């Protein structure tokens, strides 16, 4: 991944994580990605161990912007993913539509099948 460091983009190899957790936050009314959010995620292992919460960073991706973090997970299997999203601090334009995203959001995805080292994992719809 490229990171902005000392005024320039610098390539940084992923750490020793064995899983990459991505969260895309979209406006339910129009499907647009919501930027500049504070997103954190907790994974519950198949054995019941809680990992997190950990901040998810905004990733500018050519296909789908998302919030992501590399993780080191202890086992493959069915995880629970708990996501917490703080309301955005940016200004809103419209008197009606601008009143969305005014409170924090907590959502839980159960039955998230994760295979360490896999290219991608798609959680079920809550």
MOPAC internal coordinates of N, CA, C and O (Angstrom, degrees):
PM7 1SCF
backbone

  N    0.0000 0     0.00 0     0.00 0    0    0    0
  C    1.4400 1     0.00 0     0.00 0    1    0    0
  C    1.5236 1   108.93 1     0.00 0    2    1    0
  O    1.2310 1   120.90 1   -30.74 1    3    2    1
  N    1.3209 1   115.88 1   149.26 1    3    2    1
  C    1.4524 1   121.28 1   173.39 1    5    3    2
  C    1.5201 1   109.33 1   -92.21 1    6    5    3
  O    1.2310 1   120.68 1   -42.69 1    7    6    5
  N    1.3121 1   116.30 1   137.31 1    7    6    5
  C    1.4660 1   122.91 1   175.42 1    9    7    6
  C    1.5199 1   107.65 1  -124.78 1   10    9    7
  O    1.2310 1   120.77 1   -30.23 1   11   10    9
  N    1.3331 1   116.13 1   149.77 1   11   10    9
  C    1.4463 1   121.63 1   175.79 1   13   11   10
  C    1.5206 1   107.06 1   -84.01 1   14   13   11
  O    1.2310 1   120.32 1   -62.96 1   15   14   13
  N    1.3367 1   116.98 1   117.04 1   15   14   13
  C    1.4509 1   121.73 1  -175.12 1   17   15   14
  C    1.5240 1   109.60 1  -139.90 1   18   17   15
  O    1.2310 1   120.39 1   -58.97 1   19   18   17
  N    1.3054 1   116.85 1   121.03 1   19   18   17
  C    1.4646 1   123.26 1   179.24 1   21   19   18
  C    1.5357 1   112.13 1    52.54 1   22   21   19
  O    1.2310 1   120.76 1  -134.61 1   23   22   21
  N    1.3171 1   116.16 1    45.39 1   23   22   21
  C    1.4562 1   120.60 1   174.14 1   25   23   22
  C    1.5185 1   116.01 1    83.15 1   26   25   23
  O    1.2310 1   119.63 1  -173.30 1   27   26   25
  N    1.3322 1   118.31 1     6.70 1   27   26   25
  C    1.4622 1   119.38 1   178.37 1   29   27   26
  C    1.5219 1   110.66 1  -147.65 1   30   29   27
  O    1.2310 1   120.91 1   -21.09 1   31   30   29
  N    1.3245 1   115.87 1   158.91 1   31   30   29
  C    1.4484 1   121.19 1   175.91 1   33   31   30
  C    1.5200 1   109.35 1   -78.27 1   34   33   31
  O    1.2310 1   120.87 1   -49.15 1   35   34   33
  N    1.3108 1   115.94 1   130.85 1   35   34   33
  C    1.4575 1   121.97 1  -178.05 1   37   35   34
  C    1.5184 1   108.98 1  -128.86 1   38   37   35
  O    1.2310 1   120.65 1   -48.31 1   39   38   37
  N    1.3549 1   116.37 1   131.69 1   39   38   37
  C    1.4572 1   120.41 1   178.14 1   41   39   38
  C    1.5254 1   109.56 1   -71.10 1   42   41   39
  O    1.2310 1   120.73 1   -45.89 1   43   42   41
  N    1.3298 1   116.20 1   134.11 1   43   42   41
  C    1.4560 1   121.32 1   176.82 1   45   43   42
  C    1.5215 1   107.90 1  -129.76 1   46   45   43
  O    1.2310 1   120.45 1   -61.55 1   47   46   45
  N    1.3267 1   116.75 1   118.45 1   47   46   45
  C    1.4552 1   119.92 1   176.43 1   49   47   46
  C    1.5172 1   109.58 1   -64.19 1   50   49   47
  O    1.2310 1   120.32 1   -33.88 1   51   50   49
  N    1.3336 1   117.00 1   146.12 1   51   50   49
  C    1.4656 1   119.33 1   177.41 1   53   51   50
  C    1.5295 1   110.28 1   -59.08 1   54   53   51
  O    1.2310 1   121.36 1   -29.40 1   55   54   53
  N    1.3351 1   115.01 1   150.60 1   55   54   53
  C    1.4670 1   118.40 1   178.14 1   57   55   54
  C    1.5271 1   109.92 1   -70.82 1   58   57   55
  O    1.2310 1   120.37 1    17.07 1   59   58   57
  N    1.2935 1   116.90 1  -162.93 1   59   58   57
  C    1.4504 1   120.04 1  -175.58 1   61   59   58
  C    1.5312 1   113.34 1   -82.19 1   62   61   59
  O    1.2310 1   119.78 1  -163.92 1   63   62   61
  N    1.3081 1   118.02 1    16.08 1   63   62   61
  C    1.4587 1   121.20 1   179.12 1   65   63   62
  C    1.5199 1   111.76 1   -60.52 1   66   65   63
  O    1.2310 1   121.36 1   -26.22 1   67   66   65
  N    1.3252 1   114.99 1   153.78 1   67   66   65
  C    1.4545 1   119.57 1   179.15 1   69   67   66
  C    1.5297 1   112.60 1  -116.29 1   70   69   67
  O    1.2310 1   120.76 1  -172.41 1   71   70   69
  N    1.3290 1   116.16 1     7.59 1   71   70   69
  C    1.4693 1   120.99 1   176.54 1   73   71   70
  C    1.5292 1   108.50 1  -150.41 1   74   73   71
  O    1.2310 1   120.93 1   -32.19 1   75   74   73
  N    1.3112 1   115.82 1   147.81 1   75   74   73
  C    1.4652 1   122.18 1   179.80 1   77   75   74
  C    1.5265 1   106.89 1  -120.77 1   78   77   75
  O    1.2310 1   120.47 1   -65.32 1   79   78   77
  N    1.3226 1   116.70 1   114.68 1   79   78   77
  C    1.4639 1   121.95 1  -177.11 1   81   79   78
  C    1.5242 1   108.67 1   -99.79 1   82   81   79
  O    1.2310 1   120.83 1   -58.44 1   83   82   81
  N    1.3402 1   116.02 1   121.56 1   83   82   81
  C    1.4633 1   122.15 1  -179.34 1   85   83   82
  C    1.5238 1   110.06 1  -117.05 1   86   85   83
  O    1.2310 1   121.37 1   -40.18 1   87   86   85
  N    1.3358 1   114.98 1   139.82 1   87   86   85
  C    1.4575 1   121.20 1   177.22 1   89   87   86
  C    1.5249 1   107.61 1  -132.28 1   90   89   87
  O    1.2310 1   120.58 1   -58.87 1   91   90   89
  N    1.3311 1   116.50 1   121.13 1   91   90   89
  C    1.4638 1   121.26 1   176.32 1   93   91   90
  C    1.5257 1   107.56 1  -104.70 1   94   93   91
  O    1.2310 1   120.85 1   -53.44 1   95   94   93
  N    1.3273 1   115.97 1   126.56 1   95   94   93
  C    1.4624 1   121.02 1  -178.82 1   97   95   94
  C    1.5229 1   107.68 1  -108.17 1   98   97   95
  O    1.2310 1   120.87 1   -60.57 1   99   98   97
  N    1.3292 1   115.94 1   119.43 1   99   98   97
  C    1.4532 1   121.20 1  -178.15 1  101   99   98
  C    1.5203 1   111.15 1  -121.83 1  102  101   99
  O    1.2310 1   121.30 1   -31.36 1  103  102  101
  N    1.3111 1   115.12 1   148.64 1  103  102  101
  C    1.4577 1   122.17 1   172.78 1  105  103  102
  C    1.5281 1   107.15 1   -69.69 1  106  105  103
  O    1.2310 1   120.09 1   -57.63 1  107  106  105
  N    1.3207 1   117.44 1   122.37 1  107  106  105
  C    1.4684 1   121.58 1  -176.37 1  109  107  106
  C    1.5257 1   112.22 1   -63.63 1  110  109  107
  O    1.2310 1   119.92 1   152.69 1  111  110  109
  N    1.3305 1   117.76 1   -27.31 1  111  110  109
  C    1.4657 1   119.37 1  -176.06 1  113  111  110
  C    1.5248 1   113.53 1   -80.34 1  114  113  111
  O    1.2310 1   119.82 1   149.70 1  115  114  113
  N    1.3424 1   117.94 1   -30.30 1  115  114  113
  C    1.4697 1   118.37 1  -176.56 1  117  115  114
  C    1.5324 1   113.24 1  -131.85 1  118  117  115
  O    1.2310 1   119.51 1   177.69 1  119  118  117
  N    1.3307 1   118.53 1    -2.31 1  119  118  117
  C    1.4564 1   121.74 1   176.32 1  121  119  118
  C    1.5140 1   115.71 1    78.37 1  122  121  119
  O    1.2310 1   119.78 1  -176.87 1  123  122  121
  N    1.3277 1   118.03 1     3.13 1  123  122  121
  C    1.4622 1   119.57 1  -178.90 1  125  123  122
  C    1.5291 1   111.31 1   -75.30 1  126  125  123
  O    1.2310 1   121.13 1   -33.32 1  127  126  125
  N    1.3391 1   115.45 1   146.68 1  127  126  125
  C    1.4574 1   121.71 1   175.60 1  129  127  126
  C    1.5277 1   109.06 1   -65.96 1  130  129  127
  O    1.2310 1   120.36 1   -38.32 1  131  130  129
  N    1.3379 1   116.92 1   141.68 1  131  130  129
  C    1.4624 1   121.32 1   178.13 1  133  131  130
  C    1.5272 1   108.07 1  -104.58 1  134  133  131
  O    1.2310 1   120.21 1   -66.62 1  135  134  133
  N    1.3286 1   117.20 1   113.38 1  135  134  133
  C    1.4698 1   121.28 1  -177.17 1  137  135  134
  C    1.5306 1   112.39 1   -87.14 1  138  137  135
  O    1.2310 1   121.50 1    -7.00 1  139  138  137
  N    1.3271 1   114.73 1   173.00 1  139  138  137
  C    1.4658 1   123.06 1   169.30 1  141  139  138
  C    1.5228 1   113.44 1    57.70 1  142  141  139
  O    1.2310 1   120.72 1  -138.45 1  143  142  141
  N    1.3224 1   116.22 1    41.55 1  143  142  141
  C    1.4596 1   120.50 1   177.99 1  145  143  142
  C    1.5244 1   110.35 1  -105.25 1  146  145  143
  O    1.2310 1   121.06 1   -20.88 1  147  146  145
  N    1.3131 1   115.58 1   159.12 1  147  146  145
  C    1.4557 1   122.08 1   170.84 1  149  147  146
  C    1.5252 1   106.25 1   -99.11 1  150  149  147
  O    1.2310 1   121.04 1   -72.46 1  151  150  149
  N    1.3341 1   115.62 1   107.54 1  151  150  149
  C    1.4685 1   121.99 1  -175.55 1  153  151  150
  C    1.5241 1   108.28 1  -118.00 1  154  153  151
  O    1.2310 1   120.66 1   -48.12 1  155  154  153
  N    1.3239 1   116.34 1   131.88 1  155  154  153
  C    1.4608 1   120.48 1   174.65 1  157  155  154
  C    1.5227 1   108.60 1  -131.13 1  158  157  155
  O    1.2310 1   121.52 1   -24.62 1  159  158  157
  N    1.3448 1   114.69 1   155.38 1  159  158  157
  C    1.4561 1   119.65 1  -177.00 1  161  159  158
  C    1.5211 1   110.34 1  -139.60 1  162  161  159
  O    1.2310 1   121.86 1   -37.22 1  163  162  161
  N    1.3182 1   114.04 1   142.78 1  163  162  161
  C    1.4550 1   122.60 1   173.91 1  165  163  162
  C    1.5144 1   107.73 1  -120.95 1  166  165  163
  O    1.2310 1   120.75 1   -47.05 1  167  166  165
  N    1.3194 1   116.16 1   132.95 1  167  166  165
  C    1.4628 1   120.78 1   174.50 1  169  167  166
  C    1.5222 1   108.34 1  -107.09 1  170  169  167
  O    1.2310 1   120.77 1   -44.39 1  171  170  169
  N    1.3256 1   116.14 1   135.61 1  171  170  169
  C    1.4549 1   122.48 1   174.06 1  173  171  170
  C    1.5206 1   106.11 1  -107.40 1  174  173  171
  O    1.2310 1   120.19 1   -60.68 1  175  174  173
  N    1.3272 1   117.25 1   119.32 1  175  174  173
  C    1.4564 1   122.27 1  -176.21 1  177  175  174
  C    1.5305 1   110.48 1   -68.36 1  178  177  175
  O    1.2310 1   120.80 1   -15.10 1  179  178  177
  N    1.3354 1   116.07 1   164.90 1  179  178  177
  C    1.4667 1   118.99 1   175.15 1  181  179  178
  C    1.5328 1   112.52 1   -56.80 1  182  181  179
  O    1.2310 1   120.31 1   152.63 1  183  182  181
  N    1.3378 1   117.01 1   -27.37 1  183  182  181
  C    1.4600 1   121.79 1   178.38 1  185  183  182
  C    1.5160 1   114.47 1   -86.38 1  186  185  183
  O    1.2310 1   120.03 1   179.04 1  187  186  185
  N    1.3529 1   117.55 1    -0.96 1  187  186  185
  C    1.4628 1   121.35 1   176.90 1  189  187  186
  C    1.5141 1   115.99 1    95.32 1  190  189  187
  O    1.2310 1   119.49 1  -175.75 1  191  190  189
  N    1.3201 1   118.58 1     4.25 1  191  190  189
  C    1.4642 1   121.80 1   179.13 1  193  191  190
  C    1.5229 1   110.25 1   -79.44 1  194  193  191
  O    1.2310 1   120.41 1   -48.51 1  195  194  193
  N    1.3394 1   116.82 1   131.49 1  195  194  193
  C    1.4582 1   121.78 1   176.77 1  197  195  194
  C    1.5110 1   111.36 1   -86.72 1  198  197  195
  O    1.2310 1   120.42 1   -50.06 1  199  198  197
  N    1.3221 1   116.80 1   129.94 1  199  198  197
  C    1.4622 1   122.82 1   178.26 1  201  199  198
  C    1.5199 1   108.12 1  -119.93 1  202  201  199
  O    1.2310 1   120.86 1   -76.35 1  203  202  201
  N    1.3207 1   115.95 1   103.65 1  203  202  201
  C    1.4496 1   119.25 1  -178.84 1  205  203  202
  C    1.5149 1   110.76 1   125.26 1  206  205  203
  O    1.2310 1   120.82 1    10.90 1  207  206  205
  N    1.3229 1   116.04 1  -169.10 1  207  206  205
  C    1.4627 1   125.75 1    10.54 1  209  207  206
  C    1.5313 1   112.27 1   -78.16 1  210  209  207
  O    1.2310 1   122.13 1   -27.44 1  211  210  209
  N    1.3352 1   113.52 1   152.56 1  211  210  209
  C    1.4524 1   121.73 1   176.36 1  213  211  210
  C    1.5216 1   108.54 1  -128.66 1  214  213  211
  O    1.2310 1   121.15 1   -39.07 1  215  214  213
  N    1.3373 1   115.40 1   140.93 1  215  214  213
  C    1.4654 1   120.57 1   177.90 1  217  215  214
  C    1.5233 1   110.00 1   -66.05 1  218  217  215
  O    1.2310 1   120.76 1   -39.59 1  219  218  217
  N    1.3030 1   116.15 1   140.41 1  219  218  217
  C    1.4585 1   123.39 1   174.44 1  221  219  218
  C    1.5280 1   106.13 1  -102.99 1  222  221  219
  O    1.2310 1   120.29 1   -48.12 1  223  222  221
  N    1.3252 1   117.06 1   131.88 1  223  222  221
  C    1.4618 1   121.06 1  -178.03 1  225  223  222
  C    1.5265 1   110.76 1   -94.74 1  226  225  223
  O    1.2310 1   121.00 1   -32.81 1  227  226  225
  N    1.3354 1   115.70 1   147.19 1  227  226  225
  C    1.4593 1   120.77 1   175.88 1  229  227  226
  C    1.5256 1   109.68 1   -66.26 1  230  229  227
  O    1.2310 1   120.71 1   -51.23 1  231  230  229
  N    1.3338 1   116.25 1   128.77 1  231  230  229
  C    1.4552 1   122.05 1   177.45 1  233  231  230
  C    1.5266 1   108.28 1  -117.78 1  234  233  231
  O    1.2310 1   121.41 1   -59.25 1  235  234  233
  N    1.3211 1   114.91 1   120.75 1  235  234  233
  C    1.4618 1   121.25 1   177.35 1  237  235  234
  C    1.5152 1   106.23 1   -82.80 1  238  237  235
  O    1.2310 1   120.50 1   -74.21 1  239  238  237
  N    1.3013 1   116.64 1   105.79 1  239  238  237
  C    1.4554 1   122.56 1  -172.08 1  241  239  238
  C    1.5263 1   109.59 1  -116.91 1  242  241  239
  O    1.2310 1   119.34 1   -35.72 1  243  242  241
  N    1.3367 1   118.87 1   144.28 1  243  242  241
  C    1.4696 1   120.22 1  -177.79 1  245  243  242
  C    1.5315 1   113.74 1   -66.51 1  246  245  243
  O    1.2310 1   119.78 1   155.83 1  247  246  245
  N    1.3267 1   118.02 1   -24.17 1  247  246  245
  C    1.4692 1   120.15 1  -179.17 1  249  247  246
  C    1.5231 1   112.28 1   -98.05 1  250  249  247
  O    1.2310 1   120.44 1   130.13 1  251  250  249
  N    1.3318 1   116.76 1   -49.87 1  251  250  249
  C    1.4598 1   120.79 1  -176.11 1  253  251  250
  C    1.5254 1   109.02 1  -151.88 1  254  253  251
  O    1.2310 1   121.15 1   -64.93 1  255  254  253
  N    1.3343 1   115.41 1   115.07 1  255  254  253
  C    1.4572 1   118.47 1   175.10 1  257  255  254
  C    1.5263 1   107.28 1   -59.65 1  258  257  255
  O    1.2310 1   120.75 1   -33.22 1  259  258  257
  N    1.3314 1   116.17 1   146.78 1  259  258  257
  C    1.4522 1   119.06 1   179.57 1  261  259  258
  C    1.5288 1   109.36 1  -159.78 1  262  261  259
  O    1.2310 1   121.73 1    -9.19 1  263  262  261
  N    1.3150 1   114.29 1   170.81 1  263  262  261
  C    1.4517 1   121.98 1   174.55 1  265  263  262
  C    1.5238 1   105.86 1  -104.62 1  266  265  263
  O    1.2310 1   119.89 1   -49.74 1  267  266  265
  N    1.3348 1   117.81 1   130.26 1  267  266  265
  C    1.4600 1   119.17 1  -171.55 1  269  267  266
  C    1.5226 1   111.96 1  -143.37 1  270  269  267
  O    1.2310 1   122.37 1   -16.95 1  271  270  269
  N    1.3353 1   113.08 1   163.05 1  271  270  269
  C    1.4634 1   121.06 1   175.01 1  273  271  270
  C    1.5190 1   108.07 1  -159.95 1  274  273  271
  O    1.2310 1   120.73 1   -41.24 1  275  274  273
  N    1.3345 1   116.20 1   138.76 1  275  274  273
  C    1.4580 1   120.50 1   171.78 1  277  275  274
  C    1.5195 1   108.11 1   -81.21 1  278  277  275
  O    1.2310 1   121.13 1   -40.30 1  279  278  277
  N    1.3173 1   115.44 1   139.70 1  279  278  277
  C    1.4680 1   121.63 1  -178.55 1  281  279  278
  C    1.5178 1   110.05 1  -127.72 1  282  281  279
  O    1.2310 1   120.79 1   -25.98 1  283  282  281
  N    1.3087 1   116.09 1   154.02 1  283  282  281
  C    1.4546 1   122.07 1   170.12 1  285  283  282
  C    1.5232 1   106.28 1  -107.83 1  286  285  283
  O    1.2310 1   120.91 1   -72.61 1  287  286  285
  N    1.3165 1   115.87 1   107.39 1  287  286  285
  C    1.4604 1   121.42 1  -176.09 1  289  287  286
  C    1.5288 1   110.01 1  -102.12 1  290  289  287
  O    1.2310 1   120.16 1   -34.92 1  291  290  289
  N    1.3408 1   117.30 1   145.08 1  291  290  289
  C    1.4569 1   120.65 1  -174.90 1  293  291  290
  C    1.5234 1   115.16 1   -80.60 1  294  293  291
  O    1.2310 1   119.91 1   162.19 1  295  294  293
  N    1.3339 1   117.79 1   -17.81 1  295  294  293
  C    1.4637 1   119.43 1  -175.34 1  297  295  294
  C    1.5252 1   111.16 1  -159.88 1  298  297  295
  O    1.2310 1   121.48 1   -21.47 1  299  298  297
  N    1.3227 1   114.77 1   158.53 1  299  298  297
  C    1.4658 1   121.23 1   171.96 1  301  299  298
  C    1.5278 1   107.19 1   -82.53 1  302  301  299
  O    1.2310 1   120.79 1   -20.16 1  303  302  301
  N    1.3137 1   116.10 1   159.84 1  303  302  301
  C    1.4593 1   118.37 1   174.59 1  305  303  302
  C    1.5085 1   112.88 1   140.82 1  306  305  303
  O    1.2310 1   121.72 1    19.42 1  307  306  305
  N    1.3193 1   114.32 1  -160.58 1  307  306  305
  C    1.4603 1   122.62 1  -175.03 1  309  307  306
  C    1.5265 1   109.75 1   -95.32 1  310  309  307
  O    1.2310 1   121.26 1   -66.17 1  311  310  309
  N    1.3210 1   115.20 1   113.83 1  311  310  309
  C    1.4558 1   122.71 1  -178.17 1  313  311  310
  C    1.5286 1   110.88 1  -104.90 1  314  313  311
  O    1.2310 1   121.60 1   -16.86 1  315  314  313
  N    1.3175 1   114.55 1   163.14 1  315  314  313
  C    1.4635 1   121.80 1   167.19 1  317  315  314
  C    1.5171 1   106.31 1  -109.80 1  318  317  315
  O    1.2310 1   120.65 1   -46.54 1  319  318  317
  N    1.3223 1   116.36 1   133.46 1  319  318  317
  C    1.4650 1   122.44 1   179.51 1  321  319  318
  C    1.5187 1   108.30 1  -113.33 1  322  321  319
  O    1.2310 1   120.72 1   -60.98 1  323  322  321
  N    1.3188 1   116.23 1   119.02 1  323  322  321
  C    1.4695 1   122.34 1   176.38 1  325  323  322
  C    1.5188 1   108.23 1  -108.14 1  326  325  323
  O    1.2310 1   120.88 1   -55.53 1  327  326  325
  N    1.3151 1   115.93 1   124.47 1  327  326  325
  C    1.4610 1   121.98 1  -176.46 1  329  327  326
  C    1.5235 1   108.97 1  -116.49 1  330  329  327
  O    1.2310 1   121.07 1   -44.87 1  331  330  329
  N    1.3191 1   115.56 1   135.13 1  331  330  329
  C    1.4692 1   121.94 1   175.30 1  333  331  330
  C    1.5240 1   107.52 1  -122.16 1  334  333  331
  O    1.2310 1   120.65 1   -49.99 1  335  334  333
  N    1.3387 1   116.36 1   130.01 1  335  334  333
  C    1.4615 1   121.88 1  -179.78 1  337  335  334
  C    1.5270 1   108.44 1  -127.81 1  338  337  335
  O    1.2310 1   121.28 1   -57.95 1  339  338  337
  N    1.3098 1   115.15 1   122.05 1  339  338  337
  C    1.4623 1   120.52 1   175.50 1  341  339  338
  C    1.5277 1   109.40 1   -78.25 1  342  341  339
  O    1.2310 1   119.83 1   -29.78 1  343  342  341
  N    1.3273 1   117.93 1   150.22 1  343  342  341
  C    1.4673 1   118.56 1   177.60 1  345  343  342
  C    1.5226 1   110.35 1   -64.38 1  346  345  343
  O    1.2310 1   120.05 1   -32.29 1  347  346  345
  N    1.3209 1   117.51 1   147.71 1  347  346  345
  C    1.4655 1   119.58 1  -178.86 1  349  347  346
  C    1.5217 1   111.90 1   -67.51 1  350  349  347
  O    1.2310 1   121.70 1   -26.41 1  351  350  349
  N    1.3310 1   114.36 1   153.59 1  351  350  349
  C    1.4639 1   119.48 1   178.24 1  353  351  350
  C    1.5185 1   111.91 1   -99.99 1  354  353  351
  O    1.2310 1   120.58 1   175.66 1  355  354  353
  N    1.3510 1   116.50 1    -4.34 1  355  354  353
  C    1.4655 1   117.85 1  -178.21 1  357  355  354
  C    1.5293 1   110.55 1   -75.54 1  358  357  355
  O    1.2310 1   121.32 1   -21.83 1  359  358  357
  N    1.3345 1   115.08 1   158.17 1  359  358  357
  C    1.4649 1   120.72 1  -178.52 1  361  359  358
  C    1.5196 1   110.60 1   -74.59 1  362  361  359
  O    1.2310 1   121.36 1   -27.36 1  363  362  361
  N    1.3327 1   115.01 1   152.64 1  363  362  361
  C    1.4584 1   121.59 1   177.91 1  365  363  362
  C    1.5188 1   108.58 1  -114.05 1  366  365  363
  O    1.2310 1   120.94 1   -29.24 1  367  366  365
  N    1.3290 1   115.81 1   150.76 1  367  366  365
  C    1.4518 1   120.98 1  -172.69 1  369  367  366
  C    1.5276 1   113.42 1   -92.42 1  370  369  367
  O    1.2310 1   120.15 1   130.49 1  371  370  369
  N    1.2844 1   117.33 1   -49.51 1  371  370  369
  C    1.4542 1   124.47 1  -167.54 1  373  371  370
  C    1.5359 1   111.73 1   -90.04 1  374  373  371
  O    1.2310 1   120.01 1   -43.79 1  375  374  373
  N    1.3494 1   117.59 1   136.21 1  375  374  373
  C    1.4687 1   120.73 1  -179.15 1  377  375  374
  C    1.5247 1   112.58 1   -62.11 1  378  377  375
  O    1.2310 1   119.99 1   147.79 1  379  378  377
  N    1.3177 1   117.63 1   -32.21 1  379  378  377
  C    1.4659 1   120.91 1  -179.26 1  381  379  378
  C    1.5283 1   110.40 1   -91.21 1  382  381  379
  O    1.2310 1   120.37 1   122.16 1  383  382  381
  N    1.3200 1   116.91 1   -57.84 1  383  382  381
  C    1.4587 1   120.55 1  -177.08 1  385  383  382
  C    1.5249 1   112.75 1   -70.94 1  386  385  383
  O    1.2310 1   120.32 1   156.31 1  387  386  385
  N    1.3147 1   116.99 1   -23.69 1  387  386  385
  C    1.4623 1   121.17 1  -179.68 1  389  387  386
  C    1.5121 1   113.75 1   -72.25 1  390  389  387
  O    1.2310 1   119.92 1   173.45 1  391  390  389
  N    1.3097 1   117.76 1    -6.55 1  391  390  389
  C    1.4636 1   121.09 1  -179.42 1  393  391  390
  C    1.5310 1   112.85 1   -90.62 1  394  393  391
  O    1.2310 1   120.32 1  -173.52 1  395  394  393
  N    1.3200 1   117.00 1     6.48 1  395  394  393
  C    1.4644 1   120.28 1   177.03 1  397  395  394
  C    1.5203 1   109.77 1   -84.42 1  398  397  395
  O    1.2310 1   120.77 1   -18.70 1  399  398  397
  N    1.3229 1   116.14 1   161.30 1  399  398  397
  C    1.4660 1   123.35 1   177.35 1  401  399  398
  C    1.5308 1   111.82 1    60.39 1  402  401  399
  O    1.2310 1   120.46 1  -132.25 1  403  402  401
  N    1.3052 1   116.72 1    47.75 1  403  402  401
  C    1.4608 1   120.39 1  -178.32 1  405  403  402
  C    1.5217 1   112.68 1   -98.68 1  406  405  403
  O    1.2310 1   120.09 1   169.41 1  407  406  405
  N    1.3376 1   117.44 1   -10.59 1  407  406  405
  C    1.4614 1   121.13 1  -179.57 1  409  407  406
  C    1.5288 1   109.57 1  -130.31 1  410  409  407
  O    1.2310 1   121.32 1   -21.78 1  411  410  409
  N    1.3245 1   115.07 1   158.22 1  411  410  409
  C    1.4674 1   120.05 1   176.77 1  413  411  410
  C    1.5319 1   109.65 1   -63.76 1  414  413  411
  O    1.2310 1   121.16 1   -26.97 1  415  414  413
  N    1.3164 1   115.39 1   153.03 1  415  414  413
  C    1.4623 1   122.24 1   179.86 1  417  415  414
  C    1.5255 1   108.60 1  -122.10 1  418  417  415
  O    1.2310 1   121.07 1   -46.39 1  419  418  417
  N    1.3278 1   115.56 1   133.61 1  419  418  417
  C    1.4611 1   121.91 1   173.10 1  421  419  418
  C    1.5190 1   107.48 1  -124.48 1  422  421  419
  O    1.2310 1   120.88 1   -50.55 1  423  422  421
  N    1.3260 1   115.92 1   129.45 1  423  422  421
  C    1.4632 1   120.52 1  -178.89 1  425  423  422
  C    1.5265 1   108.35 1  -139.90 1  426  425  423
  O    1.2310 1   121.32 1   -32.57 1  427  426  425
  N    1.3169 1   115.08 1   147.43 1  427  426  425
  C    1.4652 1   120.68 1  -179.59 1  429  427  426
  C    1.5182 1   109.81 1  -125.46 1  430  429  427
  O    1.2310 1   121.40 1   -48.77 1  431  430  429
  N    1.3309 1   114.92 1   131.23 1  431  430  429
  C    1.4582 1   122.25 1   175.61 1  433  431  430
  C    1.5287 1   107.02 1  -110.43 1  434  433  431
  O    1.2310 1   120.48 1   -57.34 1  435  434  433
  N    1.3056 1   116.68 1   122.66 1  435  434  433
  C    1.4580 1   120.07 1   177.54 1  437  435  434
  C    1.5244 1   109.09 1  -105.12 1  438  437  435
  O    1.2310 1   120.80 1   -20.29 1  439  438  437
  N    1.3015 1   116.08 1   159.71 1  439  438  437
  C    1.4563 1   120.13 1   177.62 1  441  439  438
  C    1.5085 1   114.30 1    70.32 1  442  441  439
  O    1.2310 1   119.90 1  -148.78 1  443  442  441
  N    1.3347 1   117.80 1    31.22 1  443  442  441
  C    1.4593 1   121.70 1   179.61 1  445  443  442
  C    1.5362 1   107.56 1   -83.19 1  446  445  443
  O    1.2310 1   120.89 1   -70.63 1  447  446  445
  N    1.3163 1   115.91 1   109.37 1  447  446  445
  C    1.4606 1   120.96 1  -178.19 1  449  447  446
  C    1.5237 1   109.02 1   -81.60 1  450  449  447
  O    1.2310 1   120.61 1   -60.72 1  451  450  449
  N    1.3372 1   116.43 1   119.28 1  451  450  449
  C    1.4548 1   121.22 1  -179.11 1  453  451  450
  C    1.5237 1   109.57 1  -121.74 1  454  453  451
  O    1.2310 1   121.53 1   -50.75 1  455  454  453
  N    1.3059 1   114.68 1   129.25 1  455  454  453
  C    1.4581 1   121.44 1   173.02 1  457  455  454
  C    1.5199 1   106.26 1  -115.45 1  458  457  455
  O    1.2310 1   120.32 1   -64.13 1  459  458  457
  N    1.2973 1   116.99 1   115.87 1  459  458  457
  C    1.4661 1   120.69 1  -177.42 1  461  459  458
  C    1.5219 1   110.16 1   -58.58 1  462  461  459
  O    1.2310 1   121.44 1   -44.33 1  463  462  461
  N    1.3203 1   114.86 1   135.67 1  463  462  461
  C    1.4524 1   120.73 1  -179.77 1  465  463  462
  C    1.5173 1   113.38 1    86.28 1  466  465  463
  O    1.2310 1   119.39 1   176.82 1  467  466  465
  N    1.3294 1   118.78 1    -3.18 1  467  466  465
  C    1.4673 1   122.26 1   179.47 1  469  467  466
  C    1.5211 1   110.14 1   -72.30 1  470  469  467
  O    1.2310 1   120.74 1   -26.25 1  471  470  469
  N    1.3335 1   116.20 1   153.75 1  471  470  469
  C    1.4608 1   121.37 1  -179.69 1  473  471  470
  C    1.5254 1   111.93 1   -63.07 1  474  473  471
  O    1.2310 1   119.53 1   132.27 1  475  474  473
  N    1.3213 1   118.51 1   -47.73 1  475  474  473
  C    1.4659 1   120.14 1  -178.62 1  477  475  474
  C    1.5132 1   109.92 1  -154.82 1  478  477  475
  O    1.2310 1   121.42 1   -23.64 1  479  478  477
  N    1.3248 1   114.88 1   156.36 1  479  478  477
  C    1.4587 1   122.31 1   178.09 1  481  479  478
  C    1.5083 1   106.80 1  -132.83 1  482  481  479
  O    1.2310 1   119.99 1   -48.45 1  483  482  481
  N    1.3086 1   117.63 1   131.55 1  483  482  481
  C    1.4532 1   122.06 1   178.60 1  485  483  482
  C    1.5195 1   108.95 1  -111.43 1  486  485  483
  O    1.2310 1   119.90 1   -62.46 1  487  486  485
  N    1.3579 1   117.79 1   117.54 1  487  486  485
  C    1.4549 1   118.68 1   179.66 1  489  487  486
  C    1.5269 1   111.23 1   -73.70 1  490  489  487
  O    1.2310 1   120.68 1   -23.74 1  491  490  489
  N    1.3211 1   116.31 1   156.26 1  491  490  489
  C    1.4637 1   119.04 1   175.92 1  493  491  490
  C    1.5104 1   110.74 1   -67.25 1  494  493  491
  O    1.2310 1   119.88 1   -21.33 1  495  494  493
  N    1.3040 1   117.83 1   158.67 1  495  494  493
  C    1.4621 1   122.27 1   176.30 1  497  495  494
  C    1.5120 1   108.68 1   -72.97 1  498  497  495
  O    1.2310 1   119.51 1   -47.57 1  499  498  497
  N    1.3552 1   118.54 1   132.43 1  499  498  497
  C    1.4631 1   120.31 1  -177.73 1  501  499  498
  C    1.5234 1   111.70 1   -66.74 1  502  501  499
  O    1.2310 1   120.10 1   180.00 1  503  502  501

